[in-house]
Structure formats: structure tokens, C-alpha cells
Amino acid sequence: MSAPAPTTARPEQQDEHRWRRLVLVLAVTQTVGYGALIQSFTVLLVPIADDLGVSRSAVTLAATISTLVGAAAALPVGSLLDRYGGRTLMTTGSAVGVVAVLLWSRAGSLTGLYLAFTLVGLALAMSTYEAAFAVLVVATEHRHRDGAIVVLTMITGLATSFYYPLTGWLDGLLGWRTALLVLAGTLALVAVPVHLWAVPGRAAHSLRATARSGAPVGGALRSPRFWLLLVAFVAQAGATSAFLLLMVTYFRDVGFSPATASALPLAVGTMQIGSRLALAPLARRFGMATVTAVSFAVQGASLLVLPLAGTSLPLTLACVGGFGLGYGISVVARPSIVADTFGVARFASILAVMTVPMALSRAGAPLVGAWIADERFVLVMGAASLVAAAALVPLARSTPVVQPAVAVSSAEASSGGVPFRRWSPSWRSR
């Protein structure tokens, strides 16, 4: 009696296993990258300022420098991602991050610190969320895309929170300079080789890109929908950045104790997780643009009502939770809506065009909030969130119906010359 023939996984199953593995791998590298380059700075800001003998605001300027450098690098990085895929770029970006953290650990002056954070900004642009989203959008089928992004951001968001106590423990045990050496080592030993091993290379990227359609950057910029998306996410990015940075100070000024004021942001994290868990099924039912517009409206209304809550803990928690709803959805919504609206072929470049004004908004809105210096800043950020919601309403009322993909030649896929005629979405009223 012959043995039964071994079964092999269907191509659909193999593809699903492949993207699931990619999501988990990227979650690990994103956690290590953000933990070393972003979370550690928050914890080490005070010891760095004390050691260098400078003001905390002078040290904080390093973060602004990294944000501006990342914005400047966004467009060329997006173009490279579209042409060549993410393996080389994300591996190189992680290596740049290692060098940046090593220089940071050796900084003996503000000049050295600012130089290190110039490289931090470059590393963030090349190896964190923007690059990871571009890789996932090409590597996954449409039906899996939103779920993949949700899982990536949820795991990363939860895991990076552990870097706060970890960095604090390392600082207390070893000092901030040695703590950074440890974090640089994790980047070198984890992110660099894992990106090189797991992220699809140029050949695999080009193979998938040849079966995808999409608008070129110029065509997207001529579309009113692009500008509606830009207004929405720039306004929301500024409102979110300002409130996250200043909310603890606001709660203390209102009359909450320092301990309570520091604990209230946990409501943001809780709603951020909850909103992402519910996002995929809601988006399938109502559309991503509709769900995002509603979440931004809830965020705006919550901020406008917050000053009326005073020192009422239940009302304040409800308002902060409403803010967390919009914040949690925005990270996932932007890449999803951009891919739905303009296709995949030039996704990274189009996303990068949005990244530049969003970075400026994130850098400038907290300065505006600090200048206002009272509860009016919450009202301003609430109004900005409502503007973001309103800008998405026209997109929520219509849904892109993508025509079957027209093959893009390998030469076009690698050169950036995808004709606009290959992208032919029609729009129907919802």
C-alpha cells in the first residue's frame, strides 16, 4: 500500500504565511528602532541636559532637528522605496541608526548631540513606519493590507512602551551613555540583519510591482482628493502632536495632582489599542475614509469639551479616550486611504509628499500650543481635528472602484515611469 502523497500548501496559503511572517518581523525591527531612536530620548532628556550643563529646551531642539531632517529625506526615500523596494534601504537606515546612537552616546556638547540627531532623522525616514508601510502595501494583497498594518502598529505600539522603563533602568544601572551603547547594540544585532534577511529585495519588489497599477506622483498632486487628504492629515498631525506633548502640563494646570496628570495619558493608549482592534471590521463595513472621518470628529469634539470637564476625573477620562480614538486610527488610516485612492505603484512617493508638511505641523503645533499657554490651546487643537474630519467627508461619500490592474513593465517599475493612464479608478456615491 503506497503512502499518501505529501500535501503542499496552496499559493494563497503560502502568500498568507509570507506576509504574516513579514508583519511579525517588521514589528520586531520597528520596536527596536523606535525604542532606541525615539523612546529613549524622552527618558534620557534630563540626564543628558544635566551632564552637558545645558537647558532642557536646548536638548529638546535635537528632536526638532531629527524631525526636519526626516521631512527633508522623505521624498528621496519614497522614490527609492518605489523603485527598489525596502531591503537595502531599511537595512542601511538601521545601520545609520546604529551610528547615530553611538555618536549620541559620545556627545560632549550640543553640537555633537545635534549631529547625532541629524543621523537619527535620516535613520527614522529610512527604516521606520513610512518605509515599513511601503513594504507591506506592495507585499500584501488588498484584502490583507489593513489587517497587516493594524497588527504591525499594535504590536509596535505596545512593545515600544516597555522601552521607557527599560531605558530608565539602564540609565540608573549604567548611566545614560552606556545605556545608549546597549540600545545601539540591539539595533546592530537585531534590526540590521533582520531587515537584510526578511524584507523583500529588489527582484521580489519589482515582480509584485509589475502586477500593480497606480497614479504617478504628478497625477496624484493634480487630484483634489490628494489635497483633501493632505489637509486632513496635516491638521490631525498637528493637533495630536501638540496635545500629546502638552497634556500632562495642562492637566496639572487644571488642578490634577502630578501623579494623576501623569496617569491620565494611559487612557490614550487604551483607546488607541481598542480603536485599532475595531478598525478592520468597521472599515470593511463602512469604508476606511468614513471611519476615519468619524474618529477625527470624535477627537475634535472631545478636545472642545475637555475644558468643561474641569477636575472631574470621569469626564476627563472620557475626553482623553475620545482623543485616543482618533490618534489610534490615524496611523493606520493614512497608508490605507492613500493606497485605496492612488494605488500601489507610487505609494511610497505619494505618502512621502504628505510626510513633509505633516512633519512641519508636528514640529510647529506644540510651539503654538505652548505660546497660547492656557486652555485655549485645547480648543484650537479640537478645531483642527474637526477640520481634518471635514476634509475627509468628500472621500467618505465616494469609494474608489479600482479597475483590474494593468501590468507595468519591469523597466517602468524600476524607473518610476508609470503612465497615469494605467490608473483608472471610477467613483461611485456611497
ABEGO torsion letter per residue (X at the ends): XBBBBBBBBBAAAAAAAAAAAAAAAAAAAAAAAAAAAAAAAAAAAAAAAAAAGBBAAAAAAAAAAAAAAAAAAAAAAAAAAAAAEAAAAAAAAAAAAAAAAAAAAABABAAAAAAAAAAAAAAAAAABAAAAAAAAAAABBAAAAAAAAAAAAAAAAAAAAAAAAAAAAAAAAAEAAAAAAAAAAAAAAAAAAAAAAABBBAAAAAAAAAABBEBBAAAAAABAAAAAAAAAAAAAAAAAAAAAAAAAAAAAAAGBBAAAAAAAAAAAAAAAAAAAAAAAAAAAAAEAAAAAAAAAAAAAAAAAAAAAAEABAAAAAAAAAAAAAAAAAAAAAAAAAAAAAAEAAAAAAAAAAAAAAAAAAAAAAAAAAAAAGBAAAAAAAAAAAAAAAAAAAAAAABBBBBBBBBBBBAAAAAAGBBBAAABBBBBBBX
